[in-house]
Amino acid sequence: MRVADIDVWVVNVPLTTIFASSFESKAGTTRTIIRVRTDDGLEGWGETMHGRPTAALIDRIKDQFVGVDPRATAQIRRSCSMTPFFYGYIGYCALAGLEMAFLDLAGRAADTPLHLQLGGAVRDSVPITALLTRGDAGNVSRADLPSALAEKAREAIDKHGFSALKFKGSTDARFDVSVMRALRDALPDLPLRVDPNAVWSVPTSVWAGRQLDEIGLEYLEDPCQGLEGMAQVRAQVTTPLCTNMCVVRLEDIAPAVRTGAVDIIHADVHKWGGVGPTMALAATCEAFGLGLNFHSGGELGISTACHLQVAAALDRLDYAMDAMYYLAAEDVLTERIPLSDGKLAVPQGPGLGVDVDLDRVLHYARRNEEEGDHTP
C-alpha cells in the first residue's frame, strides 16, 4: 500500500450562532480538509486548522509523501521534523492534518478504529462542554447581556444535558466577571470556565481571578500572556489555571511546572502536530501531575472524530472536553456524530470511524472561494 495522491480543500461551514471571542467575531468556521488515496484504491481523510495558509503549505510539501506507506506515521513525522521550525504553528497544523488522513487510511486498511491503534477505548462516549459567547445573546443591550447569556446557558444545558460550561471572554474583565456571576446564579452546581484568550494584563488577571475565586470555577483559561505572567497570577489566586497558549510544546512543560504557572494543559491534535505528539503530551502531563483537557478550534466532524478517538483511549479524562462541533450548522460527514446527554459518541467504524461526503466538501469549498477564510 503506497500513497498515490493527496487532495486538499479549504471549506467554510456556517455556525448556528455568532461566535465572539476577545479577538474575533464570525458566523462560520474555516477548515482544511485532506484526502489521501493509495495505489490500491483506499482513501483516508484528515482535517486541520487555519484555512488557506495551511492548505498552501500542504500543497507545497505533499509530493514527498507520494510512494510512501501511509501506515509508517512515525517515519513520516521524522522526515518532516523541520517543517514546524520553518513554518511555525501552520507547520504543526499541516502535519497534523496529513497524519490524521494517514491514520484514517491505516485503520481502514486494517478494519480497526483509531482507538485500537492507540491501545483501545476505555469509554464509548465523551462529555463535551457547552460553549457560550457574547453572540449567543443576540441584539440586547450591554447591561442586559449577563442575564441574557445566563438564560441562553440554561437553555443549552436543558436541551443537551452538558455537564460543564465555558464562556469565551472579552477584553473587558469586569464585564466577564459580571457574566460569570450571572452564570453561577443561574447554574449553581455546574462546573464553569472562562477564557479571555490571554488578553488581560497581569494586574487585571489577578483582580479578576480573585473575584472568580468567590464564584468557584473549574478553571480560568489563559487570562494573560506567557508563563511568567501566568505564574504571577497563579501565585495570587486559588482558581486553577488552564492554558492552550503558553504551553504549546513539550519543552514548555518543565518551566511551567517549575514556575507553578498552570494546572491544566489543553491538548489539540492540530496545534500539537498530530495524534502522536498529543499522546506524548498526555503521558507527560500524567508524569508531572498536570490536568489535561482538549481545546476546540472550530472542528467539523473529521477532526471531532479524531479527538474522540484519542480521548476514548486515555486512561484519565478529568474534564468535559471543549468541542465546537455541535455549533456547526452543517457538516462534511455523511452522518453527524450523535450528541446525547451532553456526550458525543465515539465512532466505532474503521479509522476515524466516520465517512466523508465529497459533494459536501466541494460545496463548502466553493463557499470558501466566494467568502475567503473566516479564520483570522
N, C-alpha and C positions, 0 to 999 in steps of 0.2 A: 504494500500500500504506500503510494507516494503522492505528494501534493501535485496536482496538475494546474490549478489556477486559483486565484483569490480575487473576489469581488468586494468592493467597498461602496456603501451608500451612506449619505447623511440624511436623516429623516427629522421632520418636525411633526410632533403629535400634540394635539390640544389637551389642555388640562380642564378639569371640571370647575376650577376656581382660579382666581388671580393669585399667583404665588409671589409673595412680597417678603423680602428679607432686608437686612441693613444695607445691601448694595445693589439690589435689582428688584424689578417687578416684571413678571412675564405671564403670558396666558398659555404657554406651551412649553414642551421640553424638546431639546435637540439632542439626538444621539447618533453615534456612528455604528453602523451595522456591517458585519463582516461575514462573508460566506466563503468557506474553503471547500474545494472539491478535489477528489482524488482520481487517480488514473483508473480505478476500478468502480467508479460511479457513486461512491459515498459522498456525503456532504455534511459539514458541521457549521454551526452558526455561533457568532460572538457578537457582543455589543460593548461599547465603551463610551467615554465622555468626550465632550468638547468639540463636537461637530467638525467643521471643515479643516481646522488646523490638524486635528488628529488623523482625519481621513487622508490628508495630503501626505503626512508622514508615512502612514501605512502604504500608500501607493508608491512612495519612494523606496521603501525597504522590502516590499513583498516579494520581489523576484528572487531574492536569495533563498526563499523557502520552497520554491518550485523544485520538485525532485526529492524533497526531504520526507522522511517518515514522520507524519504528524503526531505519532504516539511518543516520540522522543522529546518531550517538552523540556526536560532538564538540559539536554544538549542544545536545544533551540534557544533556551534562555541564556546559556553561556555564550552562544555565538552573538547575542545581541546585548551583552552586558554593558557596552559603552553607549548604547542608544540613549538612556536617560541622562548620562553625563553630558552629552552634546545637546539634547533636546528637552531636558528637564521634565516637568510634570507631563507634558504632552508625550514624551517618550515612554513614561510609565503607562499612560493610558493606551498608547498604541500597542505595546507589548501585551498588556492585559487583554485587550480585545482579541488579538491573534491567539494567545494561549487559550482563551475561552473557547474559540472555534476549534482549536486542535483537540482540546479535552472533550468537547462535544463529539467530535469525529471518533476519537478513541473509544468513547463509551458506546457509540452507535455500532462501531465495528465489533466490539466485544459483547454487545447486547446487555450492557450493565449501566446503571445510573452512576453519575459522578460521585455520589456519596460513597459508593462501594470502592471506588478508586482511592478514596480518602480514608478508608478504614471502616466504613459502614455507618448507617444512621442510628442515632440514639433517640431520635424523635421523628414523628411523621408530620408535624406541623410546627410553625414558628410564630410566636406572638410578635405583632408589629405595633408601632406607636402611632397614635393619632397625631397628625401634623396640622398645626394651626398657624395661619399667618394673618396679617392685617387685612389681606384681600378677602378673607372669608366673611368679614363683617358687612361687605357691600358699601353702599353710599350712606354712611351715617356720620354724624359729627364726631370730632376727635374726643370730645367729652363723653360721648356715649359709646365709644369704641370698647372700653374694657367690659362693660356689661353685655354689649352685643357679641363680643368674642366669647365670653363665658357661656352665653346661650348657644352659640354655634358649637362650642366644645361639648356641651351637654347633649346636643342633638347627635353629634358624631359618636359619642360613647353609647348612647341609647340605640343607635342604628347598627353599629358594627361590633359593639362589645369590647372595645380596646381596653387594655389593662394599664396603659400609660399614655401621657400626652406631652408633646413638645411644642413650644411656642417659638417661632422664628422672631428673634428680637430686632431692635432698630437702633438707630444712632442715639435715641433718647432713653437713657437708662431709667429715668424717673417714670416715664410712660410705661416702660416694660414692667417695672416693679408694680405699677398700678394694675396692669393686666394680670400679672401673676397672683396678686391679692384677690382679684375678682374670680380667677380660676379656682383658687383654693377655697373661696367661699362657696362656689358652685359645686365643686368636686372635692369634698373634704378629705376623702380617703385615697384619692387616685395619685400615683406617682407622677410628679410634674418635672419638666425640664424647660430651660430657656437657652437659646443660642443666638447671641448677637453677632456672631462671626468676627470676633476679635476687634470690634470697632470702638470699644470703650477704652479710656485711659486707665492706668493702674489705680489712681485715686478714685475714679468713678467706679471701677470694678470693685474696689474694697467697700465703698459706700453701698453699692447695690447688693454685694454679697452679704453684707451684714443685715440689710433689710430682708433679703431672701432667706437668711438663716432662720428668721422668725416664722417664715411660711412653711418651711420643711420641704425642700426639693430633693428629688432623686439625685440630680446633679446640675451644675451650672457649666455650660459648654462654651469654651473659648471666649471668655469675656474680654480679654486683651491679647496683645501680640506677644509672642516669644516666651521661652522658658523662664527667663529672668523675671518678666512681668507676672507670669502665672505663679511663680514661686512666691513672689511678694504677696499676691492676693491670697494664695492658699494658706500662708502663714497667719493671716488675719481674719479668715472666715472659717466656719465649720462645715459649710456645704461642700461636698466632694466636687472636684473639677474634672471635666472631661475635655478631650481635645481630638480634633482631626486636622489641626492647622499648625501646631508647633511640635508635634511628634509625628513625623511623616516617613521616617526611615528607621530601620532597626538601630542604627548608630545614635539616634536621638534618645533612645530609651534610658541608657545608663545616666546621662546628665539629667534627664527628667526625674529619675529615681533619686539621684544624689542631691538634687536641689529640692526635692519634695514638691515638684511643680504640679503634678497631675495624679489623679487616682484612677482614671478610666481612659482608655485609648480606643478610638474608633477605627475598626477595620473597614476596608473598602477594596475589593479586588482591582478596581480601576486605578485608584490613587496609589496603591502599594505595588502595582506592576504585575498582578496576577494572583491566581489561586495559591501557587507555591509560596510566594512571599507572605501571603495572608495567613497561611497555616504556620509559617515560621513566626509571624507576629503573635499568633495565639499561644504558641509554646513559650515564647519569650515573656509575654505578659504573665503567664502562669508561673514561670520561674521567679519573676520579680514580685509576685503578689498583686499585680495590677488587674483592674477590671477591664473587660473587653466588650465592645458592642459594635454595631455595624452602622456606618454612615450611609446616607442616601443622597444621591446627586441627580435625581430625576429619572431613575431607571424605568425602562419598559420591561416586557415580560422575559426577554432573554437574560438580561443581567439580574433581574429579580430571581429567576430560577437558579442562576449560579450562586447568588448569595444564600438562597435557601438550602441548596445542596451543601455548601460549606458549613452553614450554621447547624444543619442536621448532623454533621459529623463531629461537632465539637462536644467534648465531654461536659464542659460548663457553658451555660448560656444564662447569664445572670440578669439580663435586661431584655425587654421587648425591643426588637431592632427597628431602626429607622427604615422606612420604605415609603417612597412617594408613589409606588405603583398604583395604589387604589385611587390616587388623584388623577391618573391618566384617563381621559375620556374614552380613548380607544387604545388599540394595541396592534403589534405586528404578528402576534401569535394567532393560530387558527382557533384556539380556545383560551380564554383568560384563566389565570391561576385563581382557584376559588378562595374567597375570604369568608371565614365563618368564626364567630365568637372571638373576633379580634386577632385571628391567626390565619396565616397563609399556609396552605397545604404544600408539603414538599413533593415536587413532581417525581413520579416513580418510573417514568419511561427511561429508555437508554440515553446516555449522555447527560445533557442538561434536563432531559425529561419533558421537553416541550417541542412543539412543531411550529415552524415559521411559515407564514402566508406570504409568498413572494409578491403577489399582487398588491398586498397592503404595504409591503416595503417600498415598492415602486411608487405607489400612490403618495405616501408620506415623503418620499424623496423628491417628488415633484413639488410638494408644498415647500420644502426647504429651498428648492431652486427659486421659487417665487418670493419667499419671505426672508431668506437669509437665516443665519443661526439665531436662536433665542439665547444661546449661551453667550455671556459677555466675553 
